[in-house]
Structure formats: C-alpha cells, structure tokens
Amino acid sequence: MDNLELLSSKNKEYFSKELKRVTDALIDWKVDSSQVHVPQNEDDFISIEDIPKEGNLLHDSVNKIMQTLNKNINFSSKKFMGFPDSGNSMAGLLAAIVEVFLQQNLINKEICSPFGTRVEANVISWLRQIVGYSYVQQVTDVTQLGGAVTTGGVMSNTYALMAAKKKYPQKNIVILPDNIGHYSLSYATEWLNLGVKVIYCKTVNYRLSISHLEKLLKKYNQKILFIGVYACDSMTSTCENLKDIYESVKHANLDLWLHCDACHGFVLGFSEKYKNKIEYLKYFDSCTMDPHKVLRLPYTLSVVLMKDANDFSRLSRGNSLIMDDPLSFGKTTPFIGSKSYDSLKLWMVINTLGTKKIGKMVNKRISNAQCFYQLLSEDEMFSVDNNEILFSVIFQYLPSKNMTVQEKNLLNRKIYKVMSEEGKYYFHGFEINVDGVKKFVLRYNSGNLAIQEEDLKMAKDYIKKLGNKIYEGR
Ligand SMILES: Cc1ncc(COP(=O)(O)O)c(C=O)c1O
C-alpha cells in the first residue's frame, strides 16, 4: 500500500515542499487586492461530483485546490468593505497554522491539552480584564473563569441565555431591541426550547428607547428573565448607552439577567479614547465577544463571559469518561465535545501586539469609518443613514432627487446584486428601518486596516459608476 498520505520522517521533505507551495499561494491570494473574487457565473444549485474512488497524489490535490482560490471570497482584499472580519492578522494566521499542527483537544486538560488549557484560561482572564470583570489569579477549577471560548457569537449568546434560564427558571419574558438585533438571541430562545416570549423594545437611532424599556419593565415586571442589548449592533455598529440601560433596570429593582452582545464592541475596551463607551459593561451579568470579527484573526473564536462565575458554573457538567478533572473545559462548554485550540490565535495576537497597540488599531478603524462617512456626506448623491460612527456607515446611492422610496430601494438592491456577482468590490447590503422608513442600504465596515483613504475614494467612485450604469439603463 502506498500513497497513504501519512506524515512520517521519510516523507517530511515532500510534505514540507507541498506545504510551502500552498502557503506561498495563499499568501499571494490574500494580499491580492485587485478584486474580492472572480465573477461567479454559476447556477443557483450545487452539482454533486462523483466520489473519487482511486484518489490522487497529494501534489495533484494541492494543484486542484490552488486552481480554485479565486472562487473564494477574499476577506483580506482591500476591496472587501462589507464586514469587519478581515482575517489578515499575521499573528492570528500563524497561530491558526500552529493550532492545526498541535492538534490539541481542549475538552480535557490531562489527556489532551495540558498546555493549551493554560493558554485558554489566560485568554479568558485577559478578556475579563478588558471588560472590567473581576478574575481569579490562580485557577483550580475552570468554572472560576466565569466564561468559555465557543465557536461564534451565536453560540456565545446561546450560553448566556441558557445560564439566565438556569438562574431564573420561573421567568419567561425576554426583551430585545427591535430593528437592529442579531437573530442569535431570539432564535436561541427557540433552539433551547426555553418556553419564553420575546418582546421587542422600540429603538430610536439604533438604541433602545428608554421610555419604552421603562414601560416594559413596569408591564412585565417580575416575569422578565433577560434583557439583551448591543455594544455595537450588527448593522450600524451603534453602541448602546449601557449606563442608561443599567440604571433603568436598577431603578426598577428587578432581579433579572442583563446581557450585552459585545461581539463587535468589546474591542472598544482596548482603546484609551473609546473605552468609556463600554464602561458599564462591568455591571452586566454577561457579555459576548467575537475576536474573529474584530481582531482580524481567522475563524473561529468567540468568548462568553459572566460577571459572576457562579452564574457560569450552572452550565457545568461532569462525566467520568473524559471530563472529571476540574481543569477540563469540556465540562463548561455545552453542545461542544471535541474542542479546538482556537484561543491560541487570540493569545498570539495579544502577545504580539499588546493591548496598547490593539487600542490604537481600534482608533484607526473608527477614524477610517469616519473618513468614509465624511466622503459620502460631502456628496449629494449619497444619503447616509447613521451618524454616530464607530465602525459602520450605512448608505444609499441616490442619483436623482426625484426618486420614490421604492425606486431608491430597488436601485440599491440592484447595485448590491451586480456588485456581488462582479466580485470587484463588496459592501454589505440589507434592509433596515431608518426613522420609520424601510430602506435597503449598503454598509461599509472598517474591518480591514490596510484600507486607506485612497481606497475609500475609489470604492465610492465604483458605487457611483455602477449605480449610474444601472440607473441609466433602467
Ligand atoms: C452582534 C452580533 N452578535 C452575534 C453574531 C453571531 O456571530 P457568529 O457569526 O460569530 O456566530 C453576529 C454576527 O454577525 C453579530 O453581528
């Protein structure tokens, strides 16, 4: 039997050569900012290929993958302007490679990840410090960490809801913001079959209406299980006024779970200039954070933290097969069995940059978004639909003053569709209620710090040119 493709001392030079070939091609692909992806003239169905029976040499499989690189979306391209997740941190990428090779399973410390467990415990404690939660200096049981590394913000939010229901099993009202919420918090109530009702609180300028919140607090009173808000929502990156929310709830004198989805906004805590925006996070019962979105490291890495570690420990389960050891993460991570060593990516990023430089990078992201906001605001052919700019700018291209709301939405939808097919640029696109009007907007998010003012100007020109072409040819 040959070609078993198992790494050994005999084939390590061959493997090393293939690996270098792959990483060189991937690096070239990542730094190529000529487009986001090649135009995809594909059917809207997926054809399933015949299962390979004979197999190929590794070298040939590598060639096959390399021929398809441009079919992938290059999140690191300077023309990819829609999402924060740029995945171009050198430290993050390198750690991702190390993680794969090390093959540690963080379900269990003693058997599968003696050192990785230490790294993950450190990373969780570092993030506790960033948001102002207390932390223990010497961990003898992982529940003391009061949080866990999960696969993404959806899972992290789900953990927060689970812990809330465990604490208050009799309560059944969940209050979430209307218009700006991420689906995870509302869907998690269904996935978990919590038997709760979601009530949507009105929002004004992408923040909770405090007067409506106060009405809901009065109306549902002791029945309220959970209130979820956003430190930088998914659509506009508006940071909730956490102080007002906290004080309204405190004033109502209710025992309930206050949660902040800070998947985007936790990074403000690194910045001397902006950390005051999340100062009140430290009073929230839980918060979630997505380094894979906003610290440029490759997918996936999310963290959920709880202010009181006892709240978190209610999620803990033991099992003699694999996780009877107090320092095994498996017992604190519901839904996850085998657990990858993703925390290494964040450890490496923080270790390489340090919190000060990360803070400066946060400031730069904000100034890039403000620069784009300025460019659009100065041009009467654009309407900008948010004005407290942190990371996102939502906008419409409007070539004529005499367009109905419907015409504006249709044109911007078409711009989005053609742009996504062409692959030259990418801005996100979605529907949102702006001052009572349902709009389809395009969205810039300043995730990729390699993008300069020149790139932003070119992107704006691209939207104008494409928008005009579509408008003229309507
Ligand atoms: C505010 C917010 N929370 C949660 C999520 C879900 O995160 P993930 O995709 O990492 O599961 C997102 C994703 O966009 C988000 O924007």
The ligand as an ORCA input file, in Angstrom:
! r2SCAN-3c Opt
* xyz 0 1
  C     -23.856     41.469     17.073
  C     -23.648     40.044     16.632
  N     -23.841     39.059     17.522
  C     -23.671     37.767     17.185
  C     -23.294     37.414     15.911
  C     -23.086     35.972     15.557
  O     -21.754     35.714     15.467
  P     -21.120     34.427     14.783
  O     -21.404     34.535     13.335
  O     -19.698     34.554     15.153
  O     -21.766     33.221     15.398
  C     -23.095     38.409     14.946
  C     -22.714     38.043     13.573
  O     -22.664     38.799     12.681
  C     -23.272     39.761     15.318
  O     -23.095     40.751     14.441
*
